Amino acid sequence: MHIRFLATLTPRQKLLGTVTTAVLLGVLFLYYDWSRSNRFALLNGKNGVTYRIDRATGETLMIHGSTSMPVRLPAGEDELREVPVEVVKQIHGRGGFEGEAGYGGQSVYWLKLYNSSNWLVRSLRVSLFRERDGKTEWSRTYAVSCDIPPESTERVSFEAIDAHLMGIAGWRIIGAKGSPAKP
């Protein structure tokens, strides 16, 4: 059946079909290559250390010279417990971008938070988002290390990759890890 269909096409239609197929395959290849080359963000740290963040998975590698190693939680972080939702609601404050966007679209986002709970908060999951007409258009979640004792205010900041480009309208804490304060 396909051969009969091809036999009915004029040479011009065959050429047009071949060119269209080649262009579509080329566009698909270019998109694949672009998405692979823009998958990672590089952040410069102190003392010659560079961090490579996989934008798709969030995996972070620390690169120093010719050595690279995955970034792990500090010792003791694995002993932390998930903070209950009602306690997370007791962590509140304000935040915003700090200064201009750096090379590669990195921006520092800061939060000044008051912890009115009786938990020592050691890490947060913060969502930056933009909404329009009640629907979330863009959001990204960041894991933020911190040390916020009970009933105190602390300032934390983190690299919010590409967030400044998205016109962020808000932020929310969607989770935390820590431990109850010792009496």
C-alpha positions in Angstrom: 0.0 0.0 0.0 2.8 2.4 0.9 4.6 1.7 -2.4 1.5 2.4 -4.4 1.2 5.7 -2.5 4.8 6.7 -3.2 4.3 5.8 -6.9 1.6 8.4 -7.2 3.8 11.2 -5.9 5.5 13.6 -8.3 9.2 14.0 -8.1 8.7 17.5 -6.6 6.5 16.0 -3.8 9.1 13.3 -3.1 11.8 15.9 -2.8 9.7 18.1 -0.6 8.9 15.1 1.7 12.6 14.2 1.9 13.7 17.8 2.7 11.0 18.2 5.3 12.0 14.9 7.0 15.7 15.9 7.0 14.9 19.3 8.5 12.7 17.8 11.2 15.5 15.3 12.1 18.0 18.1 12.2 15.8 20.2 14.5 15.3 17.2 16.8 19.1 16.6 16.9 19.9 20.3 17.6 17.3 20.3 20.4 18.8 17.2 21.9 22.3 18.6 21.7 21.2 22.0 23.2 19.3 20.3 26.1 22.4 18.2 27.0 24.8 21.1 26.9 22.6 23.4 29.0 21.8 20.7 31.6 24.5 21.7 34.1 25.1 24.9 36.0 28.6 25.7 37.3 29.0 27.8 40.4 32.3 29.1 41.7 33.1 28.5 45.3 35.9 29.5 47.6 39.5 28.3 47.3 39.3 27.2 43.7 36.4 24.9 44.2 33.7 24.7 41.5 30.3 23.1 41.9 28.5 21.4 39.0 24.7 21.1 39.5 22.6 18.8 37.3 19.5 20.9 36.6 17.5 17.7 35.8 18.3 15.7 38.9 19.7 18.2 41.4 22.9 16.1 41.9 25.8 18.3 42.8 29.5 17.6 42.2 32.3 19.5 43.9 35.3 20.0 41.5 38.7 20.9 42.7 41.6 20.6 40.2 41.2 17.3 38.4 39.2 15.8 41.3 35.4 15.6 41.5 33.3 14.2 44.2 29.6 14.2 45.0 28.4 16.7 47.6 27.1 14.8 50.7 25.1 16.0 53.7 27.3 17.1 56.6 27.9 14.5 59.3 24.9 14.2 61.5 22.4 15.5 58.9 21.1 12.0 58.3 20.1 11.8 61.9 17.7 14.7 61.5 14.0 14.1 61.5 11.4 15.5 59.2 9.8 18.5 60.9 6.0 18.1 61.3 3.8 20.3 59.0 2.3 22.2 62.0 5.8 23.2 63.1 6.9 24.2 59.5 4.0 26.7 59.6 5.6 28.3 62.6 8.6 29.3 60.5 7.9 32.6 58.7 9.6 35.7 57.4 10.4 37.6 54.3 12.8 37.2 51.4 14.1 38.5 48.1 16.9 38.5 45.5 20.3 39.9 46.6 22.1 42.1 44.1 22.4 41.3 40.4 22.4 38.0 38.6 25.8 36.5 38.2 27.4 34.6 35.3 25.2 31.8 34.0 22.0 33.2 35.5 22.7 32.4 39.2 21.1 34.7 41.8 21.3 34.7 45.5 18.0 34.5 47.2 17.8 35.4 50.9 15.3 34.7 53.6 15.1 36.2 57.0 13.1 33.7 59.0 11.7 33.6 62.5 11.4 30.1 64.1 8.6 30.4 66.7 8.6 26.6 67.3 10.6 24.6 69.8 12.5 22.8 67.1 16.1 23.3 66.0 15.8 23.6 62.2 18.9 22.5 60.2 17.6 22.3 56.6 14.7 23.7 54.6 13.0 22.9 51.3 12.1 26.2 49.8 9.9 26.6 46.7 10.2 29.7 44.6 7.3 30.2 42.2 5.4 32.4 39.8 1.6 32.2 39.6 -0.8 33.7 37.1 -4.6 33.5 37.4 -4.3 31.2 40.4 -2.2 28.6 38.5 1.5 27.9 39.1 3.4 28.8 35.9 6.9 28.1 37.2 8.4 26.7 40.4 11.6 25.2 41.6 12.5 23.7 44.9 15.8 24.3 46.7 17.4 22.4 49.6 18.8 25.0 52.0 21.2 24.3 54.9 20.5 26.4 57.9 20.8 26.6 61.7 17.7 28.2 63.1 17.4 27.7 66.9 13.9 27.7 68.6 12.4 31.2 69.0 15.0 33.0 67.1 15.5 34.9 63.8 18.2 33.9 61.3 19.1 34.9 57.7 19.7 32.2 55.2 20.6 32.5 51.5 21.0 30.2 48.5 21.8 30.2 44.8 18.5 30.3 42.9 19.6 29.2 39.5 17.7 30.9 36.7 15.0 32.0 39.1 15.6 35.8 38.4 14.6 35.2 34.8 11.2 33.8 35.7 9.9 36.8 37.5 9.4 35.1 40.9 6.3 36.2 42.7 6.6 34.3 45.9 8.3 31.7 48.0 7.1 29.1 50.5 8.7 26.6 52.9 7.5 23.2 51.9 9.5 21.1 54.3 12.2 21.1 56.9 14.5 18.8 58.9 15.7 19.3 62.4 15.3 18.0 65.9 13.2 19.0 68.9 15.0 21.3 71.3 16.4 19.6 74.3 14.8 20.7 77.6 
